[in-house]
Amino acid sequence: GVIALGSADEQEIVMETERGPLLIKGEALNIQQLNLDKGSIVVEGLIKSLTYDDEPKQKKGLLNRLLK
């Protein structure tokens, strides 16, 4: 359910999903495939954590910051 990609580098990927903002942290992260029409993403590398931001207040603010 990926809606939008906020930012991405080798240590962190931030995206907006149907369940809210998702933060992926790790090492040597690389986006192999991103299809926003299907809502899918394929990430390669050592993933150390996947964190959703569950606070509704933050959701809109984070998305706005990501899309600037």
VMD Tcl script that draws the C-alpha trace (Angstrom):
set ca {
  {0.00 0.00 0.00}
  {2.71 2.56 -0.87}
  {1.16 5.90 -1.80}
  {4.22 8.16 -2.08}
  {7.98 8.02 -1.56}
  {9.29 10.74 0.74}
  {13.04 10.26 0.76}
  {15.55 7.50 0.32}
  {19.23 6.94 0.95}
  {21.44 3.99 1.91}
  {20.44 4.18 5.60}
  {16.81 5.33 5.59}
  {13.71 5.21 3.39}
  {10.61 7.24 4.25}
  {7.29 6.63 2.51}
  {3.57 7.27 2.89}
  {1.47 4.11 2.96}
  {-2.20 3.32 3.32}
  {-1.52 2.67 7.02}
  {0.41 5.90 7.55}
  {4.04 7.02 7.28}
  {6.56 4.16 7.23}
  {10.25 4.53 8.08}
  {12.70 1.80 7.03}
  {16.17 1.95 8.59}
  {19.15 -0.21 7.74}
  {22.40 -0.48 5.81}
  {23.07 -0.46 2.08}
  {19.37 0.09 1.34}
  {18.48 0.29 -2.32}
  {15.06 0.55 -3.93}
  {14.99 -2.14 -6.62}
  {11.42 -1.53 -7.74}
  {8.72 1.06 -6.98}
  {5.24 0.90 -8.49}
  {2.88 3.51 -7.05}
  {0.03 2.34 -9.30}
  {0.15 -1.08 -7.61}
  {1.31 0.33 -4.26}
  {4.39 -1.89 -4.15}
  {8.06 -1.43 -3.35}
  {11.04 -3.80 -3.35}
  {13.95 -2.83 -1.09}
  {17.34 -4.55 -1.08}
  {19.85 -4.33 1.77}
  {20.11 -5.02 5.50}
  {16.83 -3.85 7.05}
  {17.18 -3.18 10.78}
  {13.78 -1.64 11.52}
  {10.35 -0.87 10.06}
  {8.43 1.78 11.99}
  {4.93 3.13 11.39}
  {3.92 6.52 12.75}
  {0.57 5.73 14.37}
  {-0.26 9.26 15.50}
  {-2.97 10.76 13.25}
  {-1.85 14.33 14.07}
  {1.61 13.66 12.70}
  {0.38 11.89 9.57}
  {-0.63 14.96 7.57}
  {2.33 17.03 8.77}
  {4.84 14.31 7.92}
  {3.34 13.79 4.47}
  {3.48 17.53 3.79}
  {7.14 17.65 4.86}
  {7.97 14.64 2.69}
  {6.39 16.10 -0.44}
  {8.10 19.53 -0.24}
}
mol new
graphics top color blue
foreach p $ca { graphics top sphere $p radius 0.5 }
foreach p [lrange $ca 0 end-1] q [lrange $ca 1 end] { graphics top cylinder $p $q radius 0.2 }
display resetview
